[in-house]
Amino acid sequence: MPLAQLNLKLPPAVLAQWRAQADSEGLSVRDWLLATLAPTAEPPVSPAGDADGLADRLQALEASLAQLAATVAQLQQARPARSPRSAPVAAPPVPIPADLPAGGIETAALAQLLGMRRQTLNERIRRAGGSAIGLVVAGWRCCDLRRPERGGPLRALWVPAES
């Protein structure tokens, strides 16, 4: 039987009486009200009952879950073991340009020289703590922070870390 929710504001004494009568018959207040006020209606189905094949559906669900667990176990056994991660391979050294400025090159030029996007190099620098004199990233050392002639934020100048 489809049910609809009903919200009632009752005096505490009425609610206590209904609960006592429902308890004496071993029913919930809802089931007691249905049995008392609608005797011709079909008896209420308790949540533990199996009015719509709940037990069968639950059994089918458990069987499907067991089959899925067995399939996952088989796949895990069939999968080859992962090899441990090897140490990262160092990138080949970048040749130092002969026309390297005496004060070093800016970050944008360094990114181009290393063959990476500026954003990638800037993110590496940020994760290393930000541009600071002495910071070494990708084999290059920050040697100075200069403000451009036209103004703006400081720009890092980089020289090869060996020098």
TIVO-501122 format. One line per 10 residues: number of its first residue (from 1); their letters; for each residue x, y, z of C-alpha. Coordinates in nm, 2 decimals. Last residue first. Layout:
# residues N
NUM> a> X Y Z; ...
This chain:
# residues 163
163> seapvwlarl> 8.02 2.88 -1.27; 7.89 2.53 -1.24; 7.53 2.64 -1.18; 7.50 2.80 -1.52; 7.39 3.16 -1.49; 7.04 3.30 -1.42; 6.90 3.65 -1.38; 6.57 3.68 -1.18; 6.33 3.96 -1.26; 6.20 4.20 -1.00
153> pggreprrld> 5.85 4.33 -1.06; 5.77 4.63 -1.29; 5.97 4.93 -1.40; 6.08 5.03 -1.76; 6.44 4.97 -1.67; 6.36 4.62 -1.54; 6.42 4.56 -1.17; 6.69 4.31 -1.11; 6.73 4.00 -0.90; 7.07 3.84 -0.92
143> ccrwgavvlg> 7.27 3.51 -0.95; 6.99 3.26 -0.97; 7.17 2.93 -1.05; 7.10 2.71 -1.35; 7.13 2.32 -1.35; 6.75 2.27 -1.38; 6.68 2.50 -1.08; 6.95 2.63 -0.84; 6.85 2.91 -0.60; 7.16 3.12 -0.50
133> iasggarrir> 6.98 3.45 -0.52; 6.61 3.40 -0.46; 6.33 3.33 -0.71; 6.05 3.15 -0.53; 6.05 2.87 -0.28; 6.14 2.57 -0.49; 5.77 2.52 -0.57; 5.77 2.87 -0.72; 6.08 2.81 -0.93; 5.93 2.49 -1.07
123> enltqrrmgl> 5.61 2.67 -1.14; 5.80 2.95 -1.32; 5.98 2.69 -1.53; 5.65 2.53 -1.64; 5.49 2.87 -1.70; 5.78 2.98 -1.92; 5.72 2.67 -2.14; 6.01 2.44 -2.18; 6.30 2.40 -2.43; 6.58 2.47 -2.17
113> lqalaateig> 6.69 2.77 -2.38; 6.33 2.90 -2.41; 6.29 2.86 -2.03; 6.62 3.04 -1.97; 6.51 3.33 -2.20; 6.19 3.37 -2.00; 6.38 3.35 -1.67; 6.62 3.62 -1.76; 6.98 3.56 -1.87; 7.30 3.62 -1.68
103> gapldapipv> 7.50 3.93 -1.58; 7.77 3.88 -1.84; 7.53 3.80 -2.12; 7.56 3.45 -2.26; 7.68 3.48 -2.62; 7.86 3.15 -2.63; 7.53 2.97 -2.53; 7.57 2.71 -2.26; 7.48 2.37 -2.40; 7.19 2.22 -2.21
93> ppaavpasrp> 7.30 1.91 -2.02; 7.10 1.60 -2.10; 6.80 1.56 -1.87; 6.87 1.35 -1.57; 6.67 1.03 -1.56; 6.44 1.01 -1.26; 6.52 0.73 -1.03; 6.33 0.41 -1.10; 5.99 0.35 -0.98; 5.95 0.00 -0.86
83> srapraqqlq> 5.82 -0.25 -1.12; 5.46 -0.32 -1.11; 5.36 -0.68 -1.07; 5.19 -0.82 -1.38; 4.81 -0.82 -1.36; 4.66 -1.17 -1.36; 4.63 -1.19 -0.98; 4.47 -0.85 -0.96; 4.23 -0.94 -1.24; 4.13 -1.26 -1.07
73> avtaalqals> 4.06 -1.08 -0.74; 3.85 -0.82 -0.92; 3.65 -1.10 -1.08; 3.59 -1.27 -0.75; 3.48 -0.94 -0.59; 3.24 -0.88 -0.87; 3.09 -1.23 -0.84; 3.04 -1.18 -0.46; 2.88 -0.84 -0.53; 2.64 -1.00 -0.78
63> aelaqlrdal> 2.55 -1.27 -0.53; 2.48 -1.01 -0.26; 2.26 -0.81 -0.50; 2.07 -1.12 -0.60; 2.01 -1.20 -0.23; 1.90 -0.84 -0.16; 1.66 -0.85 -0.45; 1.51 -1.18 -0.33; 1.48 -1.05 0.03; 1.31 -0.73 -0.10
53> gdadgapsvp> 1.06 -0.91 -0.30; 0.80 -0.63 -0.28; 0.61 -0.72 0.04; 0.90 -0.88 0.22; 0.85 -0.78 0.58; 1.12 -0.64 0.80; 1.00 -0.29 0.74; 0.66 -0.40 0.86; 0.38 -0.42 0.60; 0.06 -0.26 0.70
43> peatpaltal> -0.25 -0.47 0.69; -0.47 -0.42 0.39; -0.73 -0.15 0.44; -1.07 -0.25 0.59; -0.96 -0.16 0.94; -0.86 0.19 0.85; -0.86 0.39 1.17; -0.74 0.14 1.42; -0.51 -0.07 1.20; -0.36 0.23 1.03
33> lwdrvslges> -0.32 0.42 1.36; -0.15 0.11 1.52; 0.08 0.08 1.22; 0.18 0.45 1.25; 0.22 0.43 1.63; 0.44 0.13 1.59; 0.29 -0.20 1.68; 0.33 -0.46 1.96; -0.04 -0.43 2.07; 0.04 -0.28 2.41
23> daqarwqalv> 0.31 -0.07 2.24; 0.05 0.09 2.01; -0.18 0.16 2.30; 0.10 0.32 2.50; 0.22 0.52 2.20; -0.13 0.65 2.13; -0.18 0.75 2.50; 0.16 0.93 2.50; 0.07 1.12 2.18; -0.26 1.22 2.32
13> applklnlqa> -0.10 1.35 2.65; 0.18 1.54 2.46; -0.09 1.74 2.27; -0.06 1.67 1.90; 0.09 1.86 1.61; 0.05 1.63 1.31; 0.27 1.59 1.00; 0.15 1.34 0.75; 0.36 1.14 0.50; 0.19 0.95 0.23
3> lpm> 0.19 0.57 0.20; 0.15 0.33 -0.09; 0.00 0.00 0.00
